[in-house]
């Protein structure tokens, strides 16, 4: 991946590269444990590819390539229909009605993973696929699938991300405001290993100002983290998550560990003690630094004409490197009542391949990147994305943790107290969810 991305940056061969990699004429080799096309015959049946977001760019968890569909229909003796999942409730209703026997589902975990898997609606593909299959997947996809394991089994399979995840969290900043304040560019600080919580705080103080002299702050150094969802996406910057798996694979509640408590206390400090974190508008120059956004979110700043810079999230004291968490984990899934799971996996393996996602990379580069600096940050994030607090969205864990986090960021309780008070309840929930 390094070579591919850097070649795109250095040699501007995007179009030709995509034409080659996206060609359906390339030789196809099934992954370990996957049937080859000559071993599969659907007998003319219709296979439904149900996608979480049909309006998104092709391949980022989306539709298969049109030319690949035509080729697959001929080789596998089937008709392929592409549609939307309709969300968790629609998928559950479809499965219970028996209409899903020839479905392949493609969605990110927030689109309904926990409601489906906890109700026994998904097929455990690790029952029929060997470990070598998962080892053969691109790193980003393997990581996603492993994060989505449930009760010792894997339910996700195939390629959805390939080289990158478009929901990687970065920090966005206004280069003009930074320069006007006489501060070093955060990009330089990141390159030199100096983009840390302490530096972010210093910049927040320097950039929080009453610009019109009326005695009221009207420019904030740091954009607000006003709710638990925002905080969960910030926590990985200090190596913290709501829960983590131990060496035995057991999920352990960790919102009360040292990493999380430190990060939570820092958010409290910035919001309530120093008052350098506020809910201003980055697009109009009222916020200098947005502590986390995803790359696509920067399109609004670009369209508004902001001289925007990107860096990874500031590094907390409990991590050795800047973290690039993501808030989406996606995969292919099969309904629990899949009629011929081995054949459906073979079809998905044929339809969705490494290299297809380069078209989406092209879209990202042309839409959200305006400089070599942007690309360098993107490469670093794409190669190293890890850690996230959102894995448990819609699982029920947020229902337990949200109140504690609100108490912390609203300065009602200290982080250690608030997170300890819910520890027993949160761990009991995890034990029940994963039957551990």
C-alpha positions in Angstrom: 0.0 0.0 0.0 2.8 2.3 0.7 4.1 2.1 -2.8 0.7 2.5 -4.3 -0.3 5.6 -2.4 3.1 7.2 -2.8 3.1 6.5 -6.5 -0.2 8.3 -6.7 1.3 11.4 -4.9 4.7 11.5 -6.6 4.0 10.4 -10.1 0.3 11.4 -10.7 -0.6 8.2 -12.4 -4.0 7.8 -10.7 -6.1 7.4 -13.8 -3.9 4.8 -15.5 -3.4 2.9 -12.3 -7.2 2.7 -11.7 -7.7 1.6 -15.3 -5.4 -1.3 -14.8 -6.4 -2.3 -11.3 -10.1 -2.0 -11.9 -10.0 -4.1 -15.1 -12.2 -7.2 -14.9 -9.7 -8.8 -17.3 -7.2 -9.5 -14.6 -6.8 -13.1 -13.6 -8.9 -14.0 -10.6 -7.8 -16.4 -7.9 -10.1 -17.3 -5.1 -8.9 -16.8 -1.5 -8.1 -19.8 0.6 -11.2 -21.9 1.4 -13.3 -20.2 -1.3 -14.9 -22.0 -4.1 -13.9 -21.1 -7.7 -16.5 -20.0 -10.2 -16.4 -23.3 -12.0 -17.5 -25.0 -8.8 -20.6 -22.8 -8.4 -23.9 -22.8 -10.3 -26.8 -20.9 -8.8 -29.2 -22.4 -11.4 -30.4 -19.0 -12.6 -31.4 -17.8 -9.2 -31.4 -14.1 -8.2 -28.7 -13.1 -5.7 -29.4 -9.8 -3.9 -26.5 -7.5 -2.9 -28.0 -5.3 -0.2 -25.8 -2.3 0.6 -25.9 0.1 3.5 -25.7 3.3 1.5 -26.3 3.1 -2.3 -25.7 6.8 -2.7 -22.1 6.5 -1.6 -19.2 6.2 -3.9 -18.9 2.8 -5.6 -16.9 0.3 -3.5 -16.6 2.1 -0.2 -18.9 -0.5 1.3 -21.1 0.1 -1.8 -22.1 -1.4 -5.1 -19.9 -3.9 -7.1 -18.5 -2.7 -10.4 -21.0 -2.9 -13.2 -18.7 -4.9 -15.5 -17.9 -7.3 -12.7 -21.7 -7.9 -12.2 -22.1 -8.9 -15.9 -19.1 -11.2 -15.7 -20.3 -12.9 -12.5 -23.8 -13.5 -13.8 -22.3 -15.5 -16.7 -19.8 -17.4 -14.6 -22.0 -18.2 -11.7 -25.3 -18.7 -13.6 -27.2 -16.2 -11.6 -28.9 -12.8 -11.8 -27.6 -10.1 -9.5 -29.8 -7.4 -8.1 -28.3 -4.5 -6.1 -30.4 -2.6 -3.5 -30.4 -1.0 -0.1 -30.4 -2.8 3.2 -33.0 -0.4 4.6 -31.4 -0.6 8.0 -31.4 -3.1 10.8 -35.2 -3.5 11.3 -35.7 -4.0 7.6 -33.0 -6.6 7.4 -34.4 -8.5 10.4 -37.9 -8.5 9.0 -36.6 -9.8 5.6 -34.7 -12.6 7.3 -37.6 -13.6 9.5 -39.9 -13.7 6.5 -37.5 -16.0 4.7 -36.8 -13.6 1.8 -33.1 -13.4 2.5 -31.8 -16.8 1.5 -29.8 -15.5 -1.4 -28.7 -12.2 0.1 -25.3 -10.8 0.6 -25.3 -7.9 3.0 -22.8 -5.0 3.0 -22.9 -2.5 5.7 -20.9 -0.8 8.5 -21.4 -1.7 12.1 -23.5 1.3 12.9 -25.9 0.2 10.2 -27.2 -2.6 12.4 -24.5 -5.1 13.3 -25.3 -5.5 16.9 -29.1 -5.7 16.6 -28.6 -8.4 13.9 -25.9 -10.5 15.5 -27.3 -10.5 19.0 -30.7 -11.7 17.7 -29.0 -14.5 15.8 -29.7 -13.1 12.4 -26.2 -13.4 10.9 -24.4 -16.5 9.7 -21.1 -17.3 11.5 -18.8 -17.6 8.4 -15.8 -18.7 10.5 -17.6 -22.0 10.8 -16.9 -22.7 7.1 -13.9 -20.4 6.3 -10.4 -21.4 7.4 -8.1 -19.0 9.3 -6.0 -18.7 6.2 -8.9 -16.9 4.5 -9.0 -14.1 7.0 -5.2 -13.9 7.0 -5.3 -13.3 3.3 -7.6 -10.2 3.5 -6.2 -6.6 3.4 -5.2 -5.3 6.8 -8.0 -2.9 7.2 -10.6 -5.5 6.4 -9.1 -8.1 8.6 -9.0 -5.6 11.5 -12.6 -4.7 11.0 -13.8 -8.3 10.9 -11.8 -9.2 14.0 -13.3 -6.2 15.8 -16.7 -7.4 14.9 -16.2 -10.9 16.3 -19.1 -12.1 18.5 -19.0 -14.8 21.1 -15.9 -16.3 19.6 -17.1 -16.4 16.0 -16.5 -14.2 12.9 -19.5 -13.0 11.0 -17.9 -10.6 8.5 -16.0 -11.5 5.4 -14.5 -10.2 2.2 -13.2 -6.8 1.1 -14.9 -3.5 1.8 -12.0 -1.2 2.7 -9.0 -2.5 0.8 -6.4 0.1 1.4 -8.2 2.6 3.6 -11.2 3.6 5.7 -12.9 6.9 4.8 -14.1 7.5 8.3 -10.6 7.8 9.8 -10.5 10.6 12.4 -8.1 13.5 11.9 -7.7 17.0 13.3 -8.6 19.9 11.1 -7.2 23.4 11.7 -7.4 26.9 10.2 -3.9 27.7 8.9 -4.6 31.4 8.6 -5.6 31.7 12.3 -2.5 29.7 13.4 -0.2 32.0 11.3 -1.8 35.2 12.5 -1.2 34.1 16.1 2.5 33.5 15.4 2.2 29.8 16.1 4.1 27.0 14.4 2.0 25.0 11.9 0.6 21.9 13.5 1.8 19.9 10.5 5.4 20.7 11.4 4.7 19.8 15.0 3.3 16.4 13.9 6.3 15.7 11.7 8.6 16.4 14.6 6.6 14.4 17.1 5.5 17.5 19.0 1.8 17.4 18.3 0.6 16.4 21.7 -2.2 17.1 24.3 0.1 19.7 25.9 0.7 21.5 22.6 -3.0 21.4 21.7 -3.8 23.0 25.1 -1.2 25.7 24.5 -2.7 26.4 21.1 -6.2 26.4 22.6 -5.2 29.1 25.1 -3.4 31.3 22.5 -6.2 31.0 20.0 -9.2 31.6 22.3 -9.8 35.3 21.9 -12.2 38.2 22.2 -11.5 39.5 18.7 -13.9 42.5 18.8 -13.1 43.7 22.3 -16.6 43.5 23.7 -15.6 41.3 26.6 -17.1 38.2 25.2 -15.1 35.3 23.7 -15.9 35.0 20.0 -13.0 32.8 18.7 -12.4 29.4 20.2 -9.0 27.7 20.1 -10.5 24.2 20.1 -13.8 23.0 18.8 -16.2 21.6 21.4 -16.7 18.0 22.3 -20.2 18.5 23.5 -21.6 15.0 23.8 -20.5 11.4 24.6 -20.4 10.4 20.9 -17.8 13.1 20.2 -15.8 12.1 23.3 -15.8 8.5 22.3 -14.1 9.4 19.1 -11.5 11.5 20.9 -10.6 8.8 23.5 -8.4 6.7 21.2 -6.0 9.6 20.9 -4.8 8.5 24.4 -5.1 4.8 23.8 -8.5 4.6 25.4 -11.8 2.9 24.5 -15.0 1.9 26.2 -13.9 -1.7 26.3 -11.0 -3.8 25.1 -10.4 -7.5 24.6 -7.8 -9.1 26.9 -5.3 -11.8 25.8 -8.0 -14.5 26.3 -10.4 -12.6 24.1 -12.7 -11.5 26.9 -14.2 -8.0 26.6 -13.2 -5.9 29.6 -14.8 -2.5 30.5 -12.0 0.1 30.3 -13.6 3.5 30.5 -12.2 3.7 34.0 -8.6 2.8 33.2 -5.8 5.4 33.4 -5.8 6.2 29.7 -9.5 6.9 29.6 -9.6 8.9 32.8 -6.8 11.1 31.7 -8.4 11.9 28.4 -11.8 12.5 30.0 -10.3 14.9 32.6 -8.5 16.8 29.8 -11.8 17.4 28.0 -13.3 18.6 31.3 -10.3 20.9 31.8 -10.5 22.4 28.4 -14.2 22.9 28.5 -14.8 24.0 32.0 -11.5 25.1 33.7 -9.6 26.8 30.9 -12.7 27.5 28.7 -10.7 27.1 25.5 -13.1 24.7 23.9 -16.3 26.1 22.4 -19.1 25.6 19.9 -18.1 28.1 17.3 -18.2 27.8 13.5 -15.0 26.5 11.9 -16.3 27.6 8.5 -16.4 31.2 9.5 -13.2 31.4 11.4 -14.7 31.1 14.9 -12.8 27.9 15.8 -9.1 27.4 15.1 -8.8 23.7 15.7 -11.3 20.9 15.3 -9.9 18.0 17.5 -11.5 15.4 15.3 -13.3 15.1 12.0 -13.2 12.6 9.2 -11.6 13.4 5.9 -14.9 13.7 4.1 -16.0 16.2 6.7 -13.3 18.6 5.5 -15.2 19.1 2.3 -17.3 21.8 3.9 -14.2 23.7 5.0 -12.7 23.4 1.5 -16.0 24.5 -0.2 -16.2 27.5 2.2 -12.7 28.6 1.2 -11.0 28.0 4.6 -7.2 27.6 4.3 -7.5 24.2 6.1 -4.7 22.0 7.4 -4.8 18.3 8.5 -2.9 16.5 11.2 -3.6 13.2 13.1 -5.2 13.6 16.4 -3.0 15.1 19.1 -1.0 12.5 21.0 -1.9 11.8 24.6 0.7 10.8 27.2 -0.3 7.2 27.2 0.5 6.4 23.6 3.8 6.4 21.7 2.4 7.7 18.4 -0.4 9.8 17.1 -3.6 7.7 16.7 -5.9 7.6 13.7 -9.1 6.0 14.9 -12.1 5.3 12.8 -15.8 5.3 13.5 -16.9 2.8 10.9 -16.2 -1.0 10.7 -17.7 -2.6 7.6 -17.8 -6.1 6.1 -19.9 -8.4 4.0 -22.4 -10.6 6.0 -24.8 -13.4 5.3 -28.2 -13.9 6.8 -28.4 -16.8 9.2 -30.8 -18.6 6.8 -28.5 -18.3 3.8 -29.4 -21.2 1.5 -25.9 -21.8 0.1 -23.4 -19.9 2.1 -20.3 -21.3 0.4 -21.6 -20.3 -3.0 -22.6 -16.8 -1.8 -19.1 -16.3 -0.2 -17.6 -17.3 -3.5 -19.7 -14.8 -5.4 -18.8 -12.0 -3.0 -15.1 -12.9 -3.3 -15.4 -12.6 -7.1 -17.3 -9.4 -7.0 -15.3 -7.4 -4.5 -11.5 -7.4 -4.8 -8.5 -5.5 -3.8 -7.8 -2.6 -6.2 -11.5 -1.9 -6.9 -11.4 0.7 -4.1 -8.8 2.8 -6.0 -11.6 4.6 -7.7 -12.7 5.8 -4.3 -9.2 6.8 -3.4 -9.2 8.9 -6.6 -12.4 10.5 -5.4 -10.9 11.3 -2.0 -7.8 12.8 -3.4 -9.6 15.0 -5.8 -12.4 16.0 -3.4 -10.7 16.5 -0.1 -7.0 17.1 -0.6 -5.4 20.3 -1.8 -1.8 19.9 -1.0 1.1 17.4 -0.5 0.7 18.0 3.2 -2.9 16.8 3.1 -1.8 13.6 1.2 1.1 12.9 3.6 -1.3 13.0 6.6 -3.8 10.9 4.7 -1.2 8.2 3.9 -0.1 8.1 7.6 -3.7 7.7 8.7 -4.6 5.1 6.1 -1.6 3.0 7.0 -2.0 3.2 10.7 -5.7 3.6 11.6 -6.5 1.8 14.8 -8.6 2.1 18.0 -12.1 3.4 18.3 -14.9 3.9 20.8 -17.8 3.6 18.5 -17.6 -0.1 18.0 -20.3 -0.5 20.6 -22.8 2.0 19.1 -26.3 0.5 19.0 -25.0 -2.4 21.2 -26.6 -1.0 24.4 -23.3 -0.1 26.1 -23.7 3.6 25.2 -26.9 3.5 27.2 -24.8 2.8 30.3 -21.8 5.0 29.6 -23.4 8.2 28.2 -24.7 9.5 31.5 -21.3 9.1 33.1 -19.5 10.9 30.3 -22.1 13.7 30.3 -21.4 14.2 34.1 -17.7 14.5 33.4 -17.8 16.9 30.4 -20.4 19.1 32.2 -18.2 19.2 35.3 -20.6 17.4 37.6 -18.3 14.6 38.6 -14.6 13.7 38.2 -13.7 11.1 35.6 -12.5 8.5 38.0 -15.7 8.7 40.1 -18.1 8.7 37.3 -16.6 5.9 35.3 -16.0 3.7 38.4 -19.7 4.1 39.5 -20.9 2.3 36.3 -18.0 -0.3 36.1 -20.0 -3.2 37.5 -23.0 -2.5 35.3 -21.0 -2.0 32.2 -19.0 -5.2 32.7 -22.1 -7.2 33.4 -23.5 -5.9 30.1 -20.4 -7.0 28.2 -20.4 -10.4 29.9 -24.0 -11.0 28.9 -23.5 -9.6 25.3 -20.6 -11.8 24.5 -21.7 -14.7 26.7 -18.3 -14.7 28.5 
